[in-house]
Amino acid sequence: MAGLLLGSISLLLLLATLVAYIRVHWWWIRAFEFPRLQFALLALSCALASLWLVEPGLWRTTSVTLSLASAILQFSHILPWTPLWPVQVKRSAQEAPEKRKVTLFIANVLTPNRQSQALVDMIVRHQPDIVLTLESNDWWQTQLDKALDKDWPYSVKIPLDNLYGMHLYSRLKLENTEVRWLIQDDIPSIHTQLVLASGDIVQFYAVHPRPPAPNESEKSLWRDAELLWIGKEIHRHGQASIVAGDLNDVAWSRTTRLFCRVGNMLDPRRGRGMFSTFHAHYPVLRWPLDHVFISEHFTLVKMQRLENFGSDHFPILTTLCYCPSRQAENEEPDANGEEHLEAHQTIQQGKQEEQQT
């Protein structure tokens, strides 16, 4: 009986692993890309249970083999986001100039959450240069304006009640600022230039695409198209760039990795850890949804996930240093012609296809 049960579980885990390789945009397929760590640990547990509980024979061999195959496939995707992997973004030197550093504070506030003071206290304690909030509406704008307008005088405010409002507060001067509605007319993104204390200019994108999920989108198409649009834009202009926000996608998904290759963007978490930000209340169901991606012009000073303030997301704090003289040290991903074509086709399809949910 144990052999049949564990053999069936191991088969289901392998099927769940393989489903994620199917190249379609349906949400229930793309959802299998998220819990890779959870599936890997379940597969290892199944293999160990089979060795312990099942007598030697066909069922034991089948269960162990299928479970280990699932675990290996899953770990092959998430291993780069562990300390076992070489870092992709080099660490800043201790003598790095302060005027070239920029600290980003990113928080999905959860619109109905009312613990604004806990968030403000955290921001004041860490004193970031840039504060980016997601899901912030008029109520959140009122709370944030009172606390931040004086010391973070440059801002972009998009209060919305559809869970896709965003607010940007900055100590650094902002130039050429635009609010863009790239793929869907109710999903904004902020495009601006940060003027560092050194006078250097950095292109900054704040994004929060709609997730593929029930009652949100029946497909990941529109999320994928928005991310790839930004990647293509970064590739086109080739400037020092930062992309930050709640991408509603995990770092190891095919779309996010394609975005990095198309835009030649680096992930400072690679080789350091997952820094999983969602879900803040359920440790078993937790993965990295809030991101900071950078061009090769930067090195990393520090990156940390902060404490919960009542939202379903943890905030994330990242300090970067603009060091173009060291850009050759970073491993820059690059897309081939086929991947650029795929990105272009996804963007066009996302613009043309109407969302049903």
Protein Blocks (a to p, Z undefined) as FASTA:
>chain_A
ZZmmmmmmmmmmmmmmmmmmpccfbfklmmmmmmmmmmmmmmmmmmmmmmmmpccdjklm
mmmmmmmmmmmmmmmmmmmmcckbccfbdcddfklcfklgccdddddebjmlcclmlmmm
mmmmnopabdcdehiafklmmmmmmmmmmmmmbccddddfehpaccdddfbdcehiacdd
fkbckbccdddddddfkopacdddddddddddehiafcfklmmmmmmmmmmmmmmnopac
ddedjehpafkbmklmmmmmmnopacfkgonagoiabdfklmklgcdfbdcdddfkbccf
bdcddddehiabdcddddddddfklmmmpccddddfklmmmmmmmmmmmmmpccfZZ
